[in-house]
Amino acid sequence: MMRDHLPSLNALRAFESVARHLSMTRAGQELHVTPGAISLHIRELERQLGLALFLRKGRGLVLTAAGESYYSSINSAFSLMREATKSLVQEMQGNTITLACTTGFATHWLLPRLPDFERDCPEIDLRISATSRIQSFITEGIDMAVRHGDGRCEDAVSEKLIDDDYIVVCTPTVARLLGEPPALSALSRVTLLHDMHREDWGRWLAEAGVSHVDPRKGPLYTDGSGAWLAMLAGRGMALMRRGFVQENILSGEVVSPFMNTLNTGQAYWLIYPPEALMRPAIVKVRTWLMQQSAKQTIAGTHR
């Protein structure tokens, strides 16, 4: 008699199907095996249990009392497995994808491209969780994330989306104050706009060889978009991530008067669990994001 070991799953499936149909023929049809194979499974299961599970009644079958009790439990277990399988398949085939990213990335890079995404992937419901807080894929229902840094991420795939080079940008009107062609020596005529990283202007000026401009002067905007909005209003020039403003430069809304860049050695990375690519919707979102990144790189090379 069995004590600690479970019967084979095939035997249990055969029993559950026969008990439900009270027919080895129909059970065989359901499980795509012969009635003889079903009969062997039932005999082996009865042998292992040391109990009779079915009785022949005429040309049909009936469950014994032990069979009735066992079927009630086995059926519940199989129902749970069917529901779990159904839920998993629905989840894996679902088209709702949650992407976590910083507010700056969402505002300057992703949102301007969303109309193209909706055109290219109309079947996918992309939800944006804009936050600087590191979130858990498992506990917070995040499917993918875009994070700023060096790309190192344990237990996750990390692919570079955009570099983190800073460039000087301003409106065409402000750019005219710098002369034609724009001269670094004319920078003292223009207000420097600072975000929360005031030291970036000092680094950019030092690398450009500019010593006559005080990098500490100019208004400081602690809001992530403050310097950008002030620049658009013509109040001065700002240091912005190239990947965030490339479309604005191509459209002529803003200009980058100097070729000098400030390289931080970091980037924006697309991060997701390795198993995420089992979902077709995530594969499509990942492909679209990487294509947008490639287009931007090509445009930047030929700007």
N, C-alpha and C positions, 0 to 999 in steps of 0.2 A: 504493500500500500504506500502511496505517496505521502511524504511528510513535509519536507522543506522545499522541494523543487516544483516549479510550475510546469504544467503540461506545455507542449509545443503550441505556438501561436496558431499554426495551421490546424491543429486538432481543435483548439478552442473556437476558431472561426467556423470550422465545419459543424461543431456542435451547435453554436449560436444560430447558424443558418438553418440547420435541420430542425431545431426546436421551434424556430419561427415559422417555417413552412410545413413542418411535420411531413416532410418528403425529402428523401435523399436525392431524388431526381432533380427537383427544383433547386435544392441546395447546390448540386453539382453544376447546374446551369448558371446559377448566380456567381459561383466561385470559379467557373470555367475549368472544371475538372470532371472526371467521370463519376457516376454514382458509386462505382466500385472503390474509387479512391476515397470518397466520402465515408463509405462503410468501413474501410480500414482505419481511418482517423477515429471514428466513433468507437470501434472495438478497442483500439489502443488506449483511448481516453478512459473507457470503462475499466480496462485492465489496470491502468495506473491509479485510478480512484478506488478500485475495488468495489464498485457500485454499478448497478444497471441503471442506465439513464433513459432508456426507451423500452417500450413493450410493443410487440406487433399486435395489431387489432385488425383482423381481416387482412386487407391489402394495404392498410395504412399503419401509421405509428402514433403512439401516445407517449407522453412523458410519464415516467414514474414519479413518485413523490419527491425522491431525491433529485430527479431531473428537473422537476418544476422549481424546486428551491435553487438549484444551481443555475438554471436558466435566468431566473429573476436577477441574480447577482451579475452573471456574465453579460446579460443584455444591458444592464445599467453601465457596466464598464465599457462595452462597445459603443453605447450611445455617447458616453463622455469622449471617447476617442474620435467618434465621427464629428462631434461638435467642435472638438479641439482642432481637428483637421480642417473643417469648414472655415473656422475663424482664422486659422493660419493662412489658408489659401486666399481668403478675402483680403487679409492684411497685406499679403505679399503682392496681390494683384491690384491693390488700391492705388488710386491716382492722386491722393492728397499727400504732398511732400512738404515738410517743415524745414526751412533753412534758417539757421541762426547766423547772424553776422553783426558787426558793429554798426552803430548808427551812421558813421561816416561812410562806410562801404555801401550801406543801403541807399543813402541819400545821393552820393556822388557817382556811384558806379552801377548799382543794380537797378534802381528805380527808373532811370532814363532808358534802360533797355527792356523793361517789362512789356511795353507794347509789342516789341519784336518776339519776346518769349510767348506771349499770348497768341500771337499769329503762328509761330512755329510749333507750339505744343499746346493746342487748344484743349486737349483732353486732360491736362494736368492742372490740378489746383495747387499752386505754389503759395505757401504761407510763410511770411517773413517774420522771424523773431529777432527784432533789432535790439541788441544788448551787448555790452562790453564784458558781461560776466561769462565766465567759462561754464558751459552747461553740459549735462550728462546726456549722452545719446539714449541711455537705457531709462533713467528715472524721469526724464523730462520730455520724452517723446520727440526728440530732435532727430531728424533723419540725416542731415548734413550740416556742416558749419563752415563759415569762412572766418579764419583767424589770422591775426597779424603777428609775425614773429619770425623765427628761424626755421619753421616747418617741422621741428621735432615734436612728435606726438606718439606716445606709447599706445600700442594696441589699436592703431588707426592708420588708414592710408592718408598720405598728405601729398597734395599736388599743387605746384605753384600756379597761381592765377595771374597776379600782377606784381611787378617789382615796386619797391618803395622809394624810388628816386624822387627827390624834391626839386622842383623848378620854380623860377620866379614867374608870376603871372600878374597881369593888370589889364585894364581896359585899353582899347586903342587910343583913347584920348589921353590917358595918363602916359602911355608909352611915348607919345609925341614930346613930352617934357624931357625925354632922354636924348633927343636929337636923332639925326638920321645919318649914318646908322646909330643905333642906341649905344651910348658910351657909359662905361662903368663909372667914369669920373663924374657923370651927371646924376648919380644916385642920390646925392645930397639934396636934390630938388624934390624928391618924392618921399612921402611918408611910408615908413615900414609898418606893416600890419602884422601883429603877432597873435598866434593862438596860444594854447597853454604851454607850448614848448618854445619859450622865448629864446632859448639858447641856439635854436636852429639858424636864425639869421646870423649870429656871430660866426658859426661854423661855415655857412655859405660864403659870407664876406671874406673870411680868412682864406678859404680855398680859392676864391676868385682873385685874391691879391688886393682887396680893397681895404685901405686902412684909414681913409678920411671920413668914414661914416660910422657913427656911434650905433652899434647893433642893439643897444638897450632902449633907444628912443622909439616912440611910436606907441599907439594904444594896444592894450592886451585884451583879447577876447577869450574868456574862459569857456564860452559855449563852442561846441565843436564846429559850428558853421559860421561863427561870428566874423572871423577874418575873411572868409570867402564872400559873405554877403556885403561886408564893407568894401571889399575890393570891387565887386560888381557895381556898387554904388559910386565908384570912382574916387574913393577916399585914399587910395594909395595902392601899394603892391603887396602881394602875399606870397609866401612859400606854400606850394600845394603839391601833393603827390601827382606825378605825371599821369599815372593811370586813372586818376580821378577827373582830370581836366582835359584829357586828350580830345574828347568829342567837342568840348567848348572851344578849344583852339582850332580844330578843323572847321567849325562853323563860323569862326571869325568873331565870336562873342568876346573872347579874351585873347591876348597874345602873350607869348613868352619871349621877351626882348633879348634875353641872353642865352647862350648855349650852355653856360655853366650849370652843373647839377650837383646836388648833395646826395651822396649814396649812403644810406643807413645800414646796408648789409642785411636788411630784413625784407619781407615781402608779405603779400596776402596769399594764404594757402587755403585750398579746398580740402576739408577733412571729413572723413566718413569711416564707419566701421567696415572691415573687409567684407563682411557678409551682406552689406547694403546692396552691392551690385547684383544680388540675386533678384532684386525687384526691378522689373523693366522700367517703371516710372523713374526710379532713381538713376538708372543708367541713362535715360533720356535727358534728365536735368543735368547730370554730370557732363554728358557730351555737349550739351548746349553751352554750358558755362565755359568749358575748355575751348570751344569754337570761338566764343566771344573774346576770350583771352588771346587766342591766336590772331584773330582779326586785328585786335588792338596792337599787338606786337608788330604786325606787318605795317599797319598804318603809322606807328611810331617810327619805324625804320625809314619810311619814305616821306616823312612829314617835311 
